[in-house]
Amino acid sequence: QVQLVESGGGLVQAGGSLRLSCAASGSILSFRTMGWYRQAPGKQRELVASITESSITNYGDFVKGRFTISGDNGKKMVYLQMNSLQPEDTAVYYCNLVRGAPWAPVDYWGQGTQVTVSS
């Protein structure tokens, strides 16, 4: 079993920064990606950023250089540094881990952390 615990959300003014952290625990020998998704009220969950064990990163189009994902494989941690936050970044941010074969991936999710950006 895999558990993901997020931290670092909160309230910030537009233009500010936040750093999210996610700690993975459980029987994790390897993973395909760890990353962050977000979901705003009334909207679908969308990819924010992901990183592979070999540190290949992928970002949602809306990030536009404002966010940086990083990871510590030894500690099974993933971080999301968010700069130049805007009110439209307000959402619940979820940590995600994907493992398993390419033809049968398994997703794990954290409980989510609220990020609120005031104008």
C-alpha positions as CSV (number, residue, x, y, z in Angstrom):
1,Q,0.0,0.0,0.0
2,V,1.1,3.5,-0.7
3,Q,0.3,6.6,1.3
4,L,0.8,10.2,0.1
5,V,0.7,13.1,2.5
6,E,0.8,16.7,1.2
7,S,1.7,19.9,3.1
8,G,2.4,23.5,2.4
9,G,-0.9,24.8,1.1
10,G,-2.4,28.0,2.4
11,L,-3.5,31.5,1.6
12,V,-1.3,33.9,-0.3
13,Q,-1.7,37.2,-2.1
14,A,-1.5,37.4,-5.9
15,G,2.2,37.5,-7.0
16,G,3.2,35.5,-3.9
17,S,4.8,32.1,-3.6
18,L,4.1,28.8,-1.9
19,R,6.0,25.5,-1.7
20,L,4.1,22.2,-1.6
21,S,5.6,19.0,-0.3
22,C,4.5,15.5,-0.7
23,A,5.8,12.5,1.3
24,A,5.3,9.0,0.0
25,S,5.4,6.0,2.2
26,G,4.7,2.3,2.0
27,S,5.9,-0.4,-0.2
28,I,7.5,1.7,-3.0
29,L,10.4,0.1,-4.8
30,S,10.1,2.3,-7.8
31,F,7.6,4.6,-9.5
32,R,6.9,5.9,-13.0
33,T,6.0,9.4,-12.0
34,M,5.3,11.6,-9.0
35,G,3.6,14.8,-9.4
36,W,0.8,17.3,-8.7
37,Y,-2.7,17.8,-10.0
38,R,-5.1,20.4,-9.1
39,Q,-8.9,20.8,-9.1
40,A,-10.8,24.0,-8.8
41,P,-14.5,24.1,-8.0
42,G,-16.6,23.1,-11.0
43,K,-13.6,22.1,-13.0
44,Q,-11.8,18.9,-13.9
45,R,-8.7,17.8,-12.2
46,E,-5.7,18.8,-14.3
47,L,-2.0,18.1,-14.4
48,V,0.2,20.7,-12.8
49,A,3.6,19.0,-13.0
50,S,5.2,15.6,-12.8
51,I,8.6,14.1,-12.5
52,T,10.0,10.7,-13.2
53,E,12.6,8.8,-11.2
54,S,15.2,10.0,-13.8
55,S,14.1,13.6,-13.2
56,I,12.3,14.1,-16.5
57,T,9.7,16.8,-15.8
58,N,6.4,17.7,-17.4
59,Y,4.3,20.7,-16.8
60,G,0.7,21.8,-17.6
61,D,0.5,24.5,-20.3
62,F,-0.8,27.1,-17.8
63,V,2.4,26.9,-15.6
64,K,4.4,29.0,-18.1
65,G,7.6,28.9,-16.1
66,R,6.1,29.9,-12.8
67,F,6.2,26.5,-11.0
68,T,9.1,24.1,-10.5
69,I,8.8,20.5,-9.5
70,S,11.6,18.6,-7.9
71,G,12.1,15.3,-6.1
72,D,14.2,13.4,-3.7
73,N,14.0,9.7,-4.7
74,G,15.8,8.6,-1.6
75,K,13.3,10.2,0.7
76,K,10.4,9.6,-1.7
77,M,9.5,13.2,-1.6
78,V,8.3,15.6,-4.3
79,Y,8.1,19.3,-4.1
80,L,6.3,22.0,-6.0
81,Q,7.7,25.6,-5.9
82,M,5.0,28.0,-7.1
83,N,5.9,31.6,-7.8
84,S,3.9,34.4,-9.3
85,L,0.6,32.9,-8.1
86,Q,-2.6,34.2,-9.5
87,P,-6.2,34.0,-8.3
88,E,-6.9,31.4,-11.0
89,D,-4.3,29.1,-9.3
90,T,-6.8,28.7,-6.5
91,A,-7.6,25.0,-6.2
92,V,-7.1,21.9,-4.2
93,Y,-3.7,20.5,-5.1
94,Y,-3.3,16.7,-5.0
95,C,-0.1,14.7,-4.9
96,N,0.0,11.8,-7.3
97,L,2.2,8.7,-7.7
98,V,2.0,6.3,-10.6
99,R,3.7,2.9,-10.7
100,G,3.3,-0.3,-12.4
101,A,3.7,-1.5,-16.0
102,P,3.1,1.0,-18.8
103,W,0.1,-1.1,-20.0
104,A,-1.4,-1.2,-16.4
105,P,-0.4,1.9,-14.4
106,V,-1.7,2.3,-10.9
107,D,-2.4,5.8,-9.5
108,Y,-2.2,6.8,-5.9
109,W,-3.5,10.1,-4.5
110,G,-3.0,12.2,-1.5
111,Q,-5.9,13.8,0.4
112,G,-5.2,17.2,-1.2
113,T,-4.1,20.6,0.2
114,Q,-5.9,23.8,-0.4
115,V,-4.2,26.7,-2.2
116,T,-6.0,30.0,-2.1
117,V,-4.7,33.1,-4.0
118,S,-6.3,36.4,-3.1
119,S,-6.4,39.3,-5.5
